[in-house]
Amino acid sequence: MLNPSLYFHTLRHLRPGQVSSRLLRRINGRPKDLSAPAHIAPRTLLTAAPWLGRPPQGIGEFTFLNLKKEFPSGSIDWRSPEMPKLWRYNLHYFDYLLDSGRPLEERCRLIDDWIVDNPVGAEDAWEPFPVSLRIVNWVKFFLGEGRGQAKPEWLKSLYEQALWLERNIEHHLLANHLFKNGKALVFSGVFFEGADPQRWLSTGARILQDQLVEQVLADGGHFERSPMYHAMILEDCLDLVNLCRGRKAPVARALAEQAEPISRKMVRFLNGVTHPDGEIALFNDAAFGIEAHPDELLAYFERLSGSAVYSPAGRSWSFPDTGYFVMAPRAGDRLIVDCGPVGPDYQPGHSHCDTLSFELSLGGRRVVVDSGCCQYEDGDIRKYNRGNAGHNTVTVDGDNQSEVWGAHRCARRAYPLYARLNERNDGTLNFEGAHDGYKRLKGKPVHHRSITWAGDTIDIEDRIEGRGAHEIESRLHIHPDLKVEASDSGVRVTDNGQPLMTVSSAGKGRVEIESGWYCPEFNLKHKCPVLSLKLKRASLPVRLAWLLRIHEE
């Protein structure tokens, strides 16, 4: 049933250009008249440093998003209607061209097969986002292990894809989609010679010069506030440095000079939101195994820059523009708090209800976890991952702090009111923050959270200010590999019998043990313990508090 309020509060944040672009796409459709010149000339003597590789795939099969499909006959069903759309997108990305374990002749055969079976405008294959990623992967292949292999029909197809993309830039979506469009046009413009490529390079560079300023914030974080998408844009920046540095075209050199210091800031941010286990935090549509591993990105940066990775220093660090705050009082321990906007107002498609949520690692192990991201298709698990229930924060009246709906929509959303992280003279670390996501409810509740880490104790205090009686719940997701059991002193969390911490209530309510979901990768869903504090009808203002006592090994 149509909810006018949801639509109004979703659409009112769009930029005028997004609306007009969407209307023009509907009116004009997608033109199919592409006229590549008779003679297509790739640029000679074009070289690049080795690109990042991709995980190996078996011959005659593809595994994306932890879903495998076999093609025993050797003929690829490029449409694969039974698979999720994102899986089909991955099939058309051609990341597997950078899988050095796949025989060269097999990779060449896949290009031939794709060209025959995917005429201009074919569904999925010719949508701008897959086109953008495929262009980049083909160019990388032609400059790497596929050097000297490119047939005239391959070059013609690549040229046509760039012509198509130029006419279908995703101004209606913007954000990372527009960045990918710009990158692909730059790769096409550098790879080919001629008037069209010169125009592609100019257009792509203009897009990226603007988007680098807008999308990468002053603290180095990506403006969509997802560590996974941050890793994606970081690799894009490093690729641009790799391809464009030292080129004859001034616009290409200028782009590399702009991207290089930005990538350095992004590396620092990535280090800050990576746990001691080497993997990223799982806020806002983040999952493991989609983008390059942090270690691979850091090594790529070092190869290109010739300098060591710049890591945050000290026992705590703040990324106030992105809204991430990190406590790291000792090696192996890390607490990461999210108190930033859900994303850019005009494109919050990857937003979750994780404002004032946190993740905690102790002794190198993840202990308190975000529920992650299982899928992009709308459904119960998508609602869980995006909603309050999937995060370690406070829920008021069973409602979400931001009105996430559909697969990628967000209407009214929580805005941070303040956020700060300090280290006191005695070494105690303290974070304080608040958001206004619940002010739309009766009584205008406001959630304030304070997290204090002193020695072997972590105090988490939640204050909900406002008026009237409300139902309040605070939740903590515990990693599914760990065991929780009630004891006289609270709930004990152990790892193979070894105590990690004891969790108790330091205010109203008692700790209950429930069940929830942990989805660290796409299409992986693990049941996990969830600790809950509930107040059925509490008169505001009210206080809830967790006390976490860490056990020394």
N, C-alpha and C positions, 0 to 999 in steps of 0.2 A: 504494500500500500504506500502511495506517495506521501512523504512527510515534507511539507513545504518548508518547515523550519530548517531541516537538515540541508535541503538544497540551497536555501537562501544563504545560510551561514557558511556553506562550502563555496558557492559561486561568488560571493561578495568580495573574496580575497583575490580573485583572479585579476591578472593584468589585462588591460584592454586589448593588447596584442594577442594574448592567448585566445580570447573570445573571437576576435575577428579572424584569426588564423584557423580556428576550428570551423567557423562558418564557411570560409573559403574552401577548405578541404572538402566539405560536404557538397558545395555548389560545383566546384571544378572537377571533383573526382581526382583520379590519378592518371596523368597523361602517359601514353605508351609510345609516342612517336620520338624515339631516340635516334639521332643521326650522328653516329661516330664517323670520323673521317676515314677515307680509304687507307691512308697510311698513318699508323699509330706508332709513335716513337717513344719508348722508355728512355729515360735519361741515362747516358753512358757514364761509366766510372763512378756510379753511385754506390757507396759502401756505408755500413753501420756496424757498431759493436754488436756482439751477440745479444739477442732479445731474451727475455725470460721464456723458458720452455713451458710445457703444459704436461699434466699427468698422463701417463700412458693409457691407451685404450686397447682392448683386444681387437684383433682383426675380425671383421665381419660382425662387430657389435659396437654399440655406443652406450656409455653410462654417463648420464647427466643427472644432477640432483638426486643421486643415489637410486635412480631408476634405470634399469638396463633393458635394452631392446636388441635382439639379435637379427641379423640379416643373412641367413645361411646361404641364400642363393647368390650373394654378392651384390645384388641389386638393391639400392637404397630406396626405401619408401620415404621420400622427402616430405610427404604430407603427414604421415603417421597420425591420423586423426584420433586414435585412442590415447595418445600421450598428451600430457598437459601442454598448454601453449608455451610456457617457459622452456619446457624440454625441447619442443620443436624449434624455438628460437636458438637454443644452444646448438642444435644440429646444423642450423644455417650460419652460425657464427664462424665455423671453421677453425676454432682454437686448435683442433687436433692436427692441423698442418704444422704446428710447432712442437708436436710429439716426436722427438728424435728416434723413439723406439719403433715407430710405425714405418714400414718399408717405404722408400721414396716412390717407388712405382705405384704403391697403393694410394699414397697421397695425391699423386698426379691423376690417377684414375678417378678419384672422388671429385676433383675439379671438373674433369670431362663429364662425369655423370650428372653433376649439378647443373652445368650449362645446358645439357640436353633436356633435363626434366623440369627446369624452372624458367619458363619464359618470362619476359618482362611483365611485372605486375602480379605474379603468382602470390597467393596468400602466404603469409608468414615470411617467405623467402625475400620478398621485396618490400617489406615494411622498413621504414627508415632506420630503426635501431639495429636490426640484424644486418642490413646493408652496410651500415657504418662499421660494425665490428668485422664483418667479412672483408671489406676493402682493406682495412688495416692488416688483417691476418694474411691476406693474399700478398700484399706488398712486403710484409715481413718475410714471408716464405720466398718470394722472388729475389729478395736481397740476401737471403741466408742459404739454407740447404737446397732450395729450389733454384738457385742462380743458374741461368743458362737453360732452364727447363721450359720457360714460358713459351707456349705456342701462340701463333697469331690470334686464334679464336679465344684464348684465355685473356690476352691483352684487350681484345675487342670487348669481351664481357666486362672486364674490370673498368674500362673506359665508360661503357654504358651505365654501369652501376654508379659511377661518379656523376654522370650527367643526370641520372635519376635522382640521386640524393640531393643534388643542387636545387632541384625543383620541389623537393619534399622535406625541407628542413623542418624540424619539429618545434616550431615557434609556439605551438599550442600547448606543449608540455614543458619546454625549457629545462632547467636544472641539468642533471647528468646526461639526459638524452641530447640536449643541445651541445654539450661538451663533446660527446661522442661524434655528433655530426660534424662539428668543426674539425676535430682531429682527423676524421676520415678524408675530409676535403683537403687538408694540409698534406696528408700522406699521398693522395692522388696527385696533387699539384707538384709535389717534389719528385714523385716517381716518373711522371710523364713530362714531355716537352710539348710546347705549342700554346696557342692562344687560350683554349679551354682550360688546360692545367694552370696557366698563369692566373686565370680568373678564380679557379678553385682555391689556389694557394692564398690569394688575396682575401677571398670571402672567408675561408676557414681561419686564417690568421686573425682577421678582424673579430670573428666570433670568439676565438679563444683569448685574445687580448682582453676583451671585455669580461669574459666569464672567469678568467683566472683571478681578476680583481674581485668579482662578486662572489664566486663560489668558494674560494680559499680565504678563510677569515684571518684576522691579524695574528691569532694564536696558533695558526697552522692547521686548524681543523676544517673539515669540509662542511658547508652550510646545511647539508641535509642531516647532519648529526648522527650518521650511521657509521660506525667504525669500518664496516664492510665496504660501503661506498667511498669512504675516505681512502681505503687501500686501492680501490679501482682507479680513482682520479689521480692518486700518487703514481701508479704505474703509467697512466696516460702522460703525466708531466715528464716522467723519466724517458718515456718513448719519444716525446717531442724534443727533449734535449739530445737524445741519441741521433735522431733523424736530421734535425735542423741545424745543429751546431756546425759552424764552419762552411755552410752553404754559400754559394755565390749570391743568391737572392737575398737582398737586405731584409725583406720581411721575414724570411725564414730564420736568419741569424738573430733578428730582434726577438722573435718568439722564443728561441732557445735561451737567450739572455734573460728573458722575463721568467721563464719556467724554472731555471736552475735555482735561484735563491728561494723560490716558492717551494720547490721540492724539498729543500733543506728544512724549511719550517714544518712541512708535512711529515717528514721523517721523525722530527722531534715529537710531534703530536702522536704519531703511531706508536713510538716507544712508550709514551705516557699512558696509552690506553690498552697496552698489551699486558696480559697477566704473566706471572712467573712461569706458567706452563708454555709460554711462547705464542699463545693464541689471543685474538682480539676480544675485547668486551662485546657482549651480545645485545647492546641496545639498538632499538630502531631498525628493524629488518636486517639485522646482522646475523650471519651464519658462517660456520667454518667451511672451508673447501670450495668456496665459490671464486673468490679472488686469490691472488698469489699470497702465499704465506708471508707473514712479517719478515722472517729471516731472509727469504728470497728477495723481497723488496729492499731491505737494508743492504744486502750484498750487491744488488744491481746499482743502487745509489753510490756505493763505495767504488764500484768499477768505473762508473761514469765520471764521478767527481774527483776521484783520486784522493779523497780525504775520508777520515773516519766518521762514523755515524755520530751525530750530535744527540746526546741523551739528556733528559731533564736531570738536574742535580738536586741533592738534598733528600729530606725525608718526606716531603710533600710538594706537590706542584699543582698549579691552577691553570686551566684553559678557559678564562672567563668569557671569551667571545663565543666559543662553541658551547660552553656550559658544562664542562667535565672537570671534576675535582678529585685528586688522587692522594691517598695516604699510603706511604710505604715506610713504616717506622723501622723495618728490618728486612734483611734479605729473605725472599720467599713469601713475604706478607704484602698484600695490596688490597686496598679498598677504593673502589671507583664509584663516584656519585654522579648521577646525571641531574643537573638543574639548569638546562638550557631550553630554548624554544623547541617546539616539536619539529622544526624545520623552517624553510622559507615559507612565508604565509601563502604565497601564490602556488606552492607545490609541496604540500605536506604528505605526499603519497606514501612515504616510508615511516610515517610517524607512529609511535606507540605511546601508550599511557604510562611512561616510565619517568615522569618528572618526580624528582626526589627519591627515585629508586636507586639501589646500589648493588654491586657485586663484591664478594669478599673471597680472597685467597689467603690460606694460612699454610706455612711450611711448603709452599710450592703447589698446593692442591687447591682446586676451586671448591669452596664450601657453600657459600650463599651465591646462587646463580640466577641469572635472568632466564626466562622461559625460552628465549630465542625466537627462531622463525622457521616454521615447518613447511609453509607453502605460501604462494601468492594468490591462489584461488580462494574466493570467499567460502566460508564454512565455519564449523564450530571451532576447529583448532586455530584457524586464522583469527577468529574473534578472541579466543583465549590469549594468543600470543600478543595481539595488539592491545587488548583491554587491560583494565586494572588488575584483573584476576591473575594475569601472567607476570606480575611485577612485584617487587619488594617495596611497596609503598602503601599509603593509606587510601581506603575506599570509603566514601560517604554515601549513605543511603543506597548502597548497591549500584551506584552509578559510576560511569567512567569519568575521570578527570578531564579528558578531552573526548569530544563526540566523534570517535572513529567509527566509520561505517563502510559497508561494501568492502572491497578488497584493498582499496587505496585511498579512501576518502576521509576527510576530517572536516567537521563543521566548526562549532565553537571549541576552542582549544585553550589549554592551560598556558599561562604566561608566567615566567619566573618574576617574583617581586623583588628578590634580592638573593645573592649567593656569595658566600665568602668562606675561605679556608685559611686558618691561622695556626701557627705553632707558638705555644706559650713558652715562657722562660724555663719552665720545668720539663719541657719536651713533649707535653701533651698536645695532641693534634685535635683541632675542633673545626667542624664544618657547620655552617648555618645557612638555611635557605627556606624559601616559601614560594607558593604558587597560588594563583587565583582561579584555578579551574572549576571550583565548586561555587563560586559566587553567583552562578546562574540559578542555584537551588534556593529554596525558601530559607531565610535566615542568613544567607550570604556567607557560608563557611569558607574559611581560608586555612590552608594546611601549612604549618611551620614545622620544620624538622631540624634537629640538632644531633650531630654524631660526634662523640668525643672518644678518642682512643688514647688511653693513659695506661702505660705498662701492659698488663695482660687483661685489661678490661675494655670493652667497647660499649658505651652507653648510647642508645638511640632514643631520643625523646621526641614525641610528636605532640604538638599542640594544635587543636582545631578550634579556631576562634569563630565567633558568629553568635547567632541567636537560635533559640528553639531546641527541640529534642530531635536527635538524629541517630541513625544506626552507623556505627563506626567499626571498621575492620582494618587491621594491619597484618600483612603476610610476609613470610620469609620462605623462599624456595631453597631447599637443600639439595645438593648434588645427589643424583640417584645412586652413585657408588657408595655413598655413606649411609650409615645406619643411625636412626634416631630412636630413643627410648626414654620414657618418662622415669624420673627419679625423684627422691625427696628434695633435691636442690634445684630441680628444673628438668629440662629436656637435654639429655646427653647426646652429643653428636660424635660418633666414632668412625674410624677407618680401619677395618680389619682388626677390631678390638682395641685399637689405640685411640684414646680419648683426644679429641681435637678442641671441643669447646662445650660449655654448658650454657643453655639459653633459658632465661627466666623472665618473668614480668617484673618490672620495677615500678609499676603503677597499677591502674585499674585493669581488671580482666585477668584471666589465667590462660596459659599457653595450651592450645589444642593442637593435636597432630592430625592433619588431613592429607589428602593426596592431590597432586597437581601434575603438570607436564613440563618436561625439559626437552627442548628441540634444538640441539646445537648445530644440526645440519638440516638441509632440506629433506623432507620426507623421512626423517628419523624422529620418532616420538617415544620418549621414555617416561614412565611414571616416576614421580619423585615425591619425597615427603615435603609437605608444606606446613610450616608452623604459623598459627593464627592467634591473634588477640582480637576479641570481639566485645563490643559494648552494644547491647540491644537498643536501648533508648537512652542516650546520654544527653544531658542538657549542656549546651555549649556556653562558655568555653570548657573544653575537656582536655585531659592529658593522658596519653598512653606512653609506655616506655618499655624497651627491650634492654636487657642486660646480658651481654655476651662475655663469658669468662673463658679466656683462652688457656688451654693446657699446654705447658711446655713439654717438648719431647724429651 
